[in-house]
Each structure stands twice: as structure tokens, then as C-alpha cells.
Amino acid sequence: MKYNLANQLNNEKEWVVNLKKGNKDAFRNIFEEYARRIFVFAKGYLKSNEEAEEVVQEVFIKVWNARTSINTELSFKSYLFKITFNYIRELFLKKAKENNYKHEILGSSVDFDNRTEEQIDYHSLLELVDKMIDKLPPRQKEIIVLHKKQGILVKDISIMLEISPRTVEKHLSEALKHLKQALSEEHIAGLLFFSLFLNQNKI
């Protein structure tokens, strides 16, 4: 006989007790109670609906997978927001790592002084790096992403791809050479000209 568990799950502790038993109705109640709050909390940090939705999804996946280890004597709300904050921090670290390798490529392509930094839209430059990487030959693209973006060592890449470390280094060198040429000769020059043109019009 089916009965409405929602009436029994009338407080946080009861929900968690039933969640630990694998009760999906309890999980649904918890989701309905906290999903919106987590979304708003995450968006406050990330400024993105899509990323905030990703946080909500990942947090509740973790809650479900770790349900049997939840301590019902502690505040579930605090537990939930601790998971949320930790995941947001991981996203920030991931973004920082991704942008670091782009800045490294940009730094090797053109000399920036203080004046240049004020004139160029860095977001546009980072997008250009992504586009230039996408245009690289498949093997060069694969290796530069593994090494620069994911931080995998040359020797480990050689094992993964079953090629020699020297071949990996050759692909890296050629990829960076292509990126440097594309950025310095075309896009960077164009952006500098455009920004200087705008500044002259403002004078």
C-alpha cells in the first residue's frame, strides 16, 4: 500500500534519516527544499546561471552518493553548504588553472607594458587563444592541452600517447610557435591598432 511519505518527512532530521536508508522521496524533499537556495548561493559567487545549475547538480549527486555516511546529529544545512562552497572553490581553481596556461601563451607571444594592458580586452585575448588552439593540427592541440591546461608532464604524455618524449616536445614547440605567430602577426596587431584608433577618436 502506497502512502504519502511527505507528511512523515516534516523536518530536516527526518528527511536525512530516511535519505540514509536510500529513500528517494526523502531525497526529493531535500532537493525541493534546498536546490533554489544553493543555486542563489552559487550564482552569487559565479555570476553564471549555467555554472550555478552545475553546482546544484553536482552537490546533490554527491549528497546521494554519500548518503550512508551523513551524520544525522549534525546540521544537514551546514553540511550541504559546506559541500557547495567546496565545489565552488574547485571551479575557481579550475578556471585559474585554465587561464594561467593562456596567459603563459600570451606572455610568450607579445611584450605587454602597462599601457598595452590598459588598452587590450584580456577576455578577448583569452578567447583568441582558445580559437587558435582549436585550429592547431589534432596532435599538437591534444598535446598542448594535456601539458599546458591539464599540467601533465612530458614523460607521462609520451606514455599516454605511446610516442617518445622528444616527439612530445617537438609537437609542443611547433604548437607554441604557431600560436605565437598567429597571435603576434594577426590578432594582437589588429587589437592594438583598433584600440589605438578608438583612443585617438576620444582625444
N, C-alpha and C positions, 0 to 999 in steps of 0.2 A: 504494500500500500504506500502510495506516494504521499508525502506531506511536505508542507512548506517549511524548509529549514530557516528561511529568512526571519521568521518570528522567534526562533530559538537563538539565532546569532545576533543578539541585541546589544552586544558591546564588543569592544576590541579584543578582550581576552578570550571570549568565547569563539570569536572568529578564528583566532590564532590556534587555539586548541584543536578546532576542527580542521584547520588547514594542515596542521602537523599530521593528521590522520589521512591526508590526501583528499579531503572533501572539496570538490570543485565549486560547490555553491558558496562555501566559506571564502574561497579564493576570489570568486566573482564579487562577493560583497566587499571584500577588502579592496579590490580593484576599483569598484564604483565609488568607494569612499575616498580613496587617495590618489587616483590617477590624475585627476584635474589639478590637485594641489602640487603634485610632483611636476606636472607639465609647466605650471606657472613658475615654480621654483627654478626649474632648469632653464626656462626661457629667459628668466631674469639674468642668468649668467651668460647664456649662449647667444641670445638675441636672434634665435632662429627657430621657427615652428618645426621645421623638419628635424633638426637636431634634438629639440626638446621631446618630440614624439619618439625619437630613437631612444632617448634616455628612459622614458616611461616603459617602453617595450623591454629594454634590457634589464631594468630594475625588477620588473615583475617576473621575467624569466628566471632571474637569479633567486627571487623570493620563492618561487615554486620549486626550483631545483634544490634549494637549501632548506625546504620547509621542515624536515625532520630535526634539524639542528637548532631551530629557533627556540630561544628561552622565553617561555610564556610568563615568567616572573618579571621580566624587564619590559620597558616601554617599547611596544612594537612600532609606534610612530617614530621614535628616536632611531630605532634600528633601520627603518625604511629610509629615513632621510640621510642617515649615515651612508647607506649603500648608494643613494642618489648622488650625494656630494662626491664620493669617491669615484663614481663613474664620470661625473663632470670633470673632475681633476684629470682623469685618464684621457679624456677628449682634448683638454687643453694641452697636455703633454704631447699627445699625438700631433696636434696642429703645430706646436712649436717645433717638433722634430721635422715635420714635412716642410715648414717654411725655412728652417735652418739650411737644408740642402739646396733650396732655391736661392737663398742669399749667398751661399757659397759659390754657386754657379755665376750669379750676377757679379759677385765681387771679383771673379777671375776674368770677367768679360769687359768691364769698363771701370775706369777710375772715377769714384764719386767724391766730390768735395761737398762742403756744406751747402753751397749754392745749388748744386745739382740735386741734392736730396730734397730741397725745398720745392724744386720745380717738377720733379717726376712723381707720378702717382705710383707708389710702390705696389698697390694692389694690381694695377695694370701690368706691372713688370712681372709679378709672380704668376699671373695668368699667362703671360707670354712664355715664361719658362715651361709651364705645363704644355702649351701648344707646341713649342719647339721640341720637347721631349717626345711628344706623340708622333712627330714627323721623322724621328730618327729611324734607321733600319731596325727591324724587330730585335735582333740580338743586342745591339747597342742599347736600345731602350730597356730591354729586360735587365741588362747588367747594371746600368746606371741607376735604375730604380732599386734594385736589390742592394747595391752598395751605398748610394748616397741617401736614399729615402729610408730604407729599412735597416741600414747600418751593418749589413752582413760583410764579413771580411772577405778579401780577395780569395784566400785559400779555401774558404768554405763555399764560395760561389763556384769555384773550379770543381769542387766535389759534386755540388748540386747539379751543375750543367755538364759534368763529365768532359771538361776541357782543361787545359793547363792553366796555371796561374798567370803565366806570361801572356796567354791568349786573352784572359780576362782583362789584364792591364792594358793590352793593346786596344781592346774594344772600349774600355773606359777613356783612354787617351783620345781615341778618334771621336767618341761621342762628345767629350768636352770641347774638343777642337771645333766640331760642327756647331755646337751651341754657342761658343764664343764668337765664331764668325757670324752666325745668324743674328745674334743679339747686338753685336758691336757695329756691324755694317748696315743693318737694315733697321731693326725696330728701335734700338736705343737712339740712333742718329735721328730717326724720324720723330721720336718723342721729344728729344731735345729741341729740334727745330720748331715743333709745334708749340711747346711750352714757351720758348723764347719769343715766338710770333705773338702769342697771347699776351705776354708781359709787355711787349713793345706797344701793343694796341691800348694797353691800360695806361701808358705814360702820357 
